[in-house]
Amino acid sequence: MSGAGSALPAGQEKQAFGVYVHWPFCLSKCPYCDFNSHVRHAPVDEARFARAFEREIKTTAARMPRRQVSSIFLGGGTPSLMRPETVGAILDAIARHWPVADDVEVTLEANPTSVEATRFAGYRVAGVNRVSLGVQALDDASLKALGRLHTAREALDAVQIARQTFDRYSFDLIYARPDQTPRMWADELKTAIAEAAEHLSLYQLTIEPETPFFALHAQGKLKTPDETTARALYDVTQEVCAKAGLPAYEISNHARPGAECRHNLVYWRGEEYAGIGPGAHGRLDIGGVRHAIATEKRPETWLMRVESVGHGIITDDGLNSEERADEFLLMGLRLTEGIDPRRYQALSGRPLDPRRIALLRDEGAISIRLELA
């Protein structure tokens, strides 16, 4: 990635702005996944998709130029199925159309297979400086049940390659799996922490509608831990990670202080981000209005739309002050740091209800570190 674009207007230097790029293709569809991901048995025309990404980036930047990009996240799907040259073309397109911060965080999601790990050096050359690995479990039986295509050994080998290649790396695990006990999870988590330098994303398994797991669960063929056990697994997660120096900074994310995923903080703190690619979402301030933007989910339909009109947008709604404040509140309360009530009031035009705040505080549901004005 090269180029830094034009100088920024005064006062914009410290405003976070992220760019999310969605690569929608996977080798197989995991049975628990309800993300916008697609399996194609014929080779994907990466060059054509790269040109479309570049065009949508150009069109988006024209609507809100001169933002400084503080973070880029290549998500999916499985972005590590892209050739490093494709990733480089996308990052170069971003740098051509927006100023990019010198310390920009550039994350790429990757499957921890041996084949994809061989591309890590190429991604680093292309401009990626942080990788997020979808490990999901550290035993082969669980990986097979989750529909993953890698083994535990292969995953740990990929983590080692990531450690040697990138300044920063993270990996994901899923817990509250069938037959998993708190002791089993604690042991697995300790192994994971020994491999994770600074960041872990730990997700409790949820049964999402319209997934194979949903059908199996409804038929009684897939049994997940009951509510009491799930709560015990959550408590183990918090205790083990905190003791190891990776406290939770968000519902499902743990990091050493200063190692939080800066791109995800853009979402949770209610900052601006552009969504590029099939099924991507964005939040952009245009003409003094916060726009909630979504693109066409189907990859080939998105591709033809971008080639025809320059973008794949199918939803572009202006949020009123109440909607924007509610979104800020809902996203911000995911974070350990919480929200600033003064910002909520600035967005909504009214303060939070003191009676409700007092009730939630008395019930132990919230804590207050800043008195309401």
C-alpha positions as CSV (number, residue, x, y, z in Angstrom):
1,M,0.0,0.0,0.0
2,S,1.5,3.3,-1.0
3,G,0.4,6.9,-1.1
4,A,-1.0,9.2,1.5
5,G,-3.5,11.3,-0.4
6,S,-4.2,15.0,0.3
7,A,-3.7,16.9,3.5
8,L,-6.5,16.8,6.0
9,P,-8.7,19.8,7.0
10,A,-7.9,21.2,10.5
11,G,-9.5,19.3,13.3
12,Q,-9.9,15.9,11.5
13,E,-6.6,14.4,12.4
14,K,-7.8,12.5,15.5
15,Q,-11.2,11.3,14.2
16,A,-11.2,7.5,13.7
17,F,-12.3,6.4,10.2
18,G,-12.3,2.7,9.2
19,V,-12.7,0.9,5.8
20,Y,-14.2,-2.5,5.9
21,V,-13.7,-4.7,2.8
22,H,-15.8,-7.9,2.5
23,W,-14.5,-10.9,0.5
24,P,-17.6,-13.1,0.4
25,F,-16.2,-16.5,-0.7
26,C,-15.3,-19.6,1.4
27,L,-14.1,-23.1,0.6
28,S,-17.1,-24.5,2.6
29,K,-19.9,-23.1,4.7
30,C,-19.5,-23.8,8.4
31,P,-22.8,-25.2,9.9
32,Y,-23.0,-22.5,12.6
33,C,-22.4,-19.5,10.2
34,D,-25.0,-17.0,9.2
35,F,-22.6,-14.5,7.7
36,N,-22.8,-13.4,4.1
37,S,-20.4,-16.1,2.7
38,H,-20.7,-18.2,-0.4
39,V,-19.1,-21.3,-1.8
40,R,-18.2,-21.3,-5.5
41,H,-16.9,-24.5,-7.2
42,A,-15.5,-22.7,-10.1
43,P,-12.5,-20.3,-9.6
44,V,-13.4,-16.8,-8.7
45,D,-12.3,-14.1,-11.1
46,E,-10.2,-12.2,-8.6
47,A,-9.0,-9.6,-11.1
48,R,-12.6,-8.7,-12.0
49,F,-13.6,-8.5,-8.4
50,A,-10.5,-6.4,-7.6
51,R,-11.5,-3.9,-10.3
52,A,-14.9,-3.7,-8.8
53,F,-13.6,-3.1,-5.3
54,E,-11.4,-0.3,-6.6
55,R,-14.4,1.3,-8.4
56,E,-16.6,1.1,-5.3
57,I,-13.8,2.6,-3.2
58,K,-13.5,5.5,-5.7
59,T,-17.3,6.1,-5.7
60,T,-17.5,6.0,-1.9
61,A,-14.5,8.3,-1.5
62,A,-16.1,10.8,-3.8
63,R,-19.1,11.1,-1.5
64,M,-17.0,11.8,1.6
65,P,-13.4,12.7,0.7
66,R,-10.5,13.8,2.8
67,R,-11.2,11.4,5.7
68,Q,-8.0,10.0,7.2
69,V,-8.1,6.2,7.2
70,S,-7.1,4.9,10.7
71,S,-8.0,1.2,10.2
72,I,-8.7,-1.2,7.4
73,F,-10.3,-4.6,7.9
74,L,-10.5,-7.3,5.2
75,G,-13.2,-9.7,6.4
76,G,-15.4,-12.4,5.0
77,G,-16.0,-15.0,4.0
78,T,-12.4,-16.0,3.8
79,P,-10.1,-13.1,2.7
80,S,-7.1,-15.4,2.9
81,L,-8.4,-17.1,-0.2
82,M,-7.3,-14.0,-2.1
83,R,-3.9,-13.8,-3.7
84,P,-1.6,-11.3,-2.0
85,E,-1.7,-9.3,-5.3
86,T,-5.4,-8.8,-5.0
87,V,-5.1,-7.6,-1.4
88,G,-2.4,-5.2,-2.5
89,A,-4.5,-3.8,-5.3
90,I,-7.4,-3.2,-2.8
91,L,-5.1,-1.5,-0.3
92,D,-3.5,0.6,-3.0
93,A,-6.9,1.8,-4.2
94,I,-7.8,2.9,-0.6
95,A,-4.6,4.8,-0.4
96,R,-5.2,6.5,-3.8
97,H,-8.6,7.9,-2.7
98,W,-8.1,8.7,1.0
99,P,-5.3,9.9,3.2
100,V,-4.0,6.9,5.2
101,A,-2.5,7.4,8.7
102,D,1.1,6.4,9.1
103,D,0.1,4.0,11.9
104,V,-2.9,2.6,10.1
105,E,-4.1,-0.8,11.4
106,V,-4.6,-3.2,8.5
107,T,-6.3,-6.5,9.6
108,L,-6.9,-9.6,7.4
109,E,-9.1,-12.5,8.5
110,A,-7.5,-15.8,7.7
111,N,-8.2,-19.5,8.0
112,P,-5.3,-21.3,9.7
113,T,-4.7,-23.9,7.0
114,S,-1.2,-24.7,5.9
115,V,-2.0,-23.5,2.3
116,E,-3.3,-20.1,3.4
117,A,-0.4,-19.6,5.9
118,T,2.0,-19.8,3.0
119,R,0.5,-16.5,1.8
120,F,1.2,-14.6,5.0
121,A,4.5,-13.1,3.8
122,G,2.8,-11.9,0.7
123,Y,0.1,-10.2,2.7
124,R,2.7,-8.5,4.8
125,V,4.4,-7.1,1.7
126,A,1.0,-5.9,0.4
127,G,0.4,-3.8,3.5
128,V,-1.3,-6.1,6.1
129,N,0.1,-5.6,9.6
130,R,-2.4,-7.6,11.7
131,V,-4.0,-11.0,11.0
132,S,-7.0,-12.5,12.7
133,L,-7.1,-16.3,12.6
134,G,-10.3,-18.3,12.7
135,V,-9.0,-21.2,14.9
136,Q,-12.4,-21.8,16.6
137,A,-11.2,-24.9,18.6
138,L,-8.0,-26.6,19.7
139,D,-9.1,-30.2,19.4
140,D,-9.7,-32.1,16.2
141,A,-13.1,-33.6,17.3
142,S,-14.5,-30.2,17.9
143,L,-13.1,-28.8,14.7
144,K,-14.7,-31.6,12.7
145,A,-18.0,-31.0,14.5
146,L,-17.8,-27.3,13.7
147,G,-17.2,-28.0,10.0
148,R,-13.7,-26.6,10.0
149,L,-11.2,-27.8,7.4
150,H,-8.0,-27.6,9.5
151,T,-6.6,-29.6,12.4
152,A,-5.6,-28.3,15.8
153,R,-1.9,-28.8,14.9
154,E,-2.3,-27.0,11.6
155,A,-4.0,-24.1,13.4
156,L,-1.2,-23.8,16.0
157,D,1.4,-23.9,13.2
158,A,-0.4,-21.1,11.4
159,V,-0.4,-19.1,14.6
160,Q,3.4,-19.5,14.8
161,I,3.8,-18.3,11.2
162,A,1.5,-15.3,12.0
163,R,3.7,-14.6,15.1
164,Q,6.8,-14.6,12.9
165,T,5.3,-12.5,10.1
166,F,3.1,-9.8,11.6
167,D,3.5,-7.2,14.3
168,R,0.1,-8.1,15.7
169,Y,-2.1,-11.1,15.5
170,S,-5.2,-12.5,17.1
171,F,-7.3,-15.6,16.9
172,D,-10.9,-16.7,17.5
173,L,-12.3,-19.5,19.6
174,I,-15.9,-20.8,20.0
175,Y,-17.0,-22.1,23.4
176,A,-20.2,-23.5,24.9
177,R,-19.8,-26.3,22.4
178,P,-21.7,-29.6,22.8
179,D,-20.5,-31.6,25.9
180,Q,-17.9,-28.9,26.8
181,T,-17.4,-28.5,30.6
182,P,-15.9,-25.5,32.4
183,R,-12.8,-27.5,33.2
184,M,-12.3,-28.5,29.6
185,W,-12.7,-24.9,28.5
186,A,-10.3,-23.5,31.1
187,D,-7.6,-25.9,29.9
188,E,-8.2,-25.1,26.3
189,L,-8.2,-21.4,27.0
190,K,-4.9,-21.6,28.9
191,T,-3.4,-23.3,25.9
192,A,-4.8,-20.6,23.6
193,I,-3.4,-17.7,25.8
194,A,0.0,-19.3,25.7
195,E,-0.1,-18.9,21.9
196,A,-1.9,-15.5,21.8
197,A,0.5,-12.6,22.2
198,E,-2.0,-9.9,22.8
199,H,-5.6,-10.5,21.6
200,L,-8.3,-13.2,21.6
201,S,-11.9,-13.2,20.3
202,L,-14.0,-15.7,22.3
203,Y,-17.5,-16.3,21.1
204,Q,-20.2,-18.3,22.8
205,L,-21.8,-20.7,20.3
206,T,-25.2,-19.4,19.3
207,I,-27.7,-21.3,17.2
208,E,-28.6,-19.0,14.4
209,P,-31.8,-19.4,12.2
210,E,-31.4,-20.8,8.7
211,T,-28.1,-22.6,9.5
212,P,-27.6,-26.4,9.6
213,F,-26.9,-26.2,13.3
214,F,-30.4,-24.6,13.8
215,A,-32.1,-27.6,12.1
216,L,-30.1,-30.1,14.1
217,H,-30.8,-28.3,17.3
218,A,-34.5,-28.2,16.6
219,Q,-34.5,-31.9,15.9
220,G,-32.7,-32.6,19.2
221,K,-29.6,-33.9,17.4
222,L,-27.4,-31.1,18.6
223,K,-27.3,-30.3,22.3
224,T,-25.6,-27.2,23.6
225,P,-24.8,-26.5,27.3
226,D,-27.8,-25.4,29.4
227,E,-28.0,-21.9,30.7
228,T,-26.3,-22.6,34.0
229,T,-23.3,-24.3,32.3
230,A,-23.1,-21.6,29.6
231,R,-22.9,-19.0,32.4
232,A,-20.2,-21.0,34.1
233,L,-18.3,-21.2,30.8
234,Y,-18.6,-17.4,30.5
235,D,-17.3,-16.8,34.0
236,V,-14.3,-19.1,33.3
237,T,-13.6,-17.1,30.2
238,Q,-13.5,-13.8,32.2
239,E,-11.5,-15.2,35.1
240,V,-8.8,-17.1,33.1
241,C,-8.3,-14.2,30.6
242,A,-8.1,-11.5,33.3
243,K,-5.7,-13.5,35.4
244,A,-3.4,-13.9,32.3
245,G,-3.5,-10.2,31.6
246,L,-6.0,-10.2,28.7
247,P,-9.1,-8.7,30.3
248,A,-12.4,-8.3,28.3
249,Y,-12.6,-4.9,26.6
250,E,-15.8,-5.9,24.8
251,I,-18.4,-8.7,25.2
252,S,-16.4,-11.3,23.3
253,N,-13.0,-9.7,22.9
254,H,-10.0,-9.8,25.2
255,A,-6.7,-8.0,24.9
256,R,-3.6,-6.8,26.7
257,P,-4.0,-3.0,27.4
258,G,-3.3,-1.1,24.2
259,A,-3.7,-4.2,22.0
260,E,-7.4,-3.8,21.3
261,C,-8.6,-4.1,17.7
262,R,-8.7,-0.5,16.7
263,H,-11.0,-1.2,13.7
264,N,-13.7,-2.9,15.8
265,L,-13.5,0.0,18.2
266,V,-14.5,2.3,15.4
267,Y,-17.9,0.3,15.2
268,W,-18.4,0.1,19.0
269,R,-17.6,3.8,19.6
270,G,-19.9,5.0,16.9
271,E,-17.3,6.4,14.5
272,E,-17.5,6.5,10.7
273,Y,-16.6,3.6,8.5
274,A,-17.0,2.7,4.8
275,G,-18.3,-0.7,3.8
276,I,-16.9,-2.0,0.5
277,G,-17.9,-5.3,-1.2
278,P,-20.9,-7.6,-1.3
279,G,-23.1,-7.3,1.8
280,A,-20.9,-4.7,3.5
281,H,-22.4,-2.1,5.8
282,G,-21.2,1.4,6.4
283,R,-21.9,4.4,8.6
284,L,-20.9,7.7,6.9
285,D,-21.5,11.3,7.8
286,I,-22.6,13.1,4.6
287,G,-23.9,16.6,4.6
288,G,-24.3,16.6,8.3
289,V,-26.4,13.4,8.3
290,R,-25.3,10.0,9.5
291,H,-26.1,7.5,6.7
292,A,-26.7,3.8,7.3
293,I,-25.5,2.1,4.1
294,A,-25.6,-1.5,2.9
295,T,-24.6,-3.2,-0.4
296,E,-26.1,-6.0,-2.4
297,K,-25.3,-9.4,-0.7
298,R,-25.1,-11.7,-3.7
299,P,-21.5,-11.5,-5.0
300,E,-22.2,-11.7,-8.8
301,T,-25.2,-9.3,-8.5
302,W,-23.0,-6.9,-6.6
303,L,-20.3,-7.2,-9.2
304,M,-22.6,-6.4,-12.1
305,R,-24.1,-3.5,-10.2
306,V,-20.7,-2.0,-9.5
307,E,-19.6,-2.4,-13.1
308,S,-22.9,-0.7,-14.2
309,V,-23.3,2.2,-11.8
310,G,-20.1,2.3,-9.8
311,H,-21.3,0.9,-6.5
312,G,-23.3,-1.9,-5.0
313,I,-25.5,0.1,-2.6
314,I,-29.0,-1.1,-2.1
315,T,-29.8,0.7,1.2
316,D,-28.8,4.3,2.0
317,D,-30.9,5.7,4.9
318,G,-30.3,8.9,6.8
319,L,-30.6,8.3,10.6
320,N,-32.4,10.9,12.7
321,S,-30.9,12.0,16.0
322,E,-32.9,9.5,18.0
323,E,-31.8,6.6,15.8
324,R,-28.2,7.6,15.8
325,A,-28.1,8.1,19.6
326,D,-29.8,4.7,20.1
327,E,-27.2,3.0,17.9
328,F,-24.4,4.7,19.8
329,L,-25.9,3.5,23.1
330,L,-26.4,-0.1,22.0
331,M,-22.9,-0.4,20.5
332,G,-21.1,1.5,23.2
333,L,-22.5,-0.6,26.0
334,R,-20.8,-3.6,24.5
335,L,-17.5,-2.1,25.7
336,T,-16.0,-2.2,29.2
337,E,-15.3,1.5,28.8
338,G,-19.0,2.1,28.3
339,I,-20.3,5.4,26.9
340,D,-20.0,9.1,27.7
341,P,-23.6,10.3,28.5
342,R,-22.6,13.8,27.3
343,R,-22.1,12.4,23.8
344,Y,-25.4,10.6,24.0
345,Q,-27.1,13.9,24.9
346,A,-25.3,15.7,22.0
347,L,-26.5,13.1,19.5
348,S,-30.1,12.8,20.8
349,G,-30.8,16.3,22.0
350,R,-31.8,15.0,25.4
351,P,-30.0,13.4,28.4
352,L,-30.4,9.8,29.5
353,D,-33.3,9.3,31.9
354,P,-31.9,9.8,35.4
355,R,-34.6,7.5,36.9
356,R,-33.7,4.6,34.6
357,I,-30.0,5.1,35.2
358,A,-30.6,5.0,38.9
359,L,-32.7,1.9,38.7
360,L,-30.1,0.1,36.6
361,R,-27.3,1.2,38.9
362,D,-29.2,0.0,42.0
363,E,-29.8,-3.4,40.4
364,G,-26.1,-3.7,39.6
365,A,-26.6,-3.7,35.8
366,I,-24.4,-0.7,35.2
367,S,-21.8,1.4,37.0
368,I,-21.3,5.2,36.7
369,R,-17.9,6.7,36.4
370,L,-19.1,10.1,35.2
371,E,-22.0,11.9,36.8
372,L,-24.8,12.9,34.5
373,A,-25.0,16.6,33.8
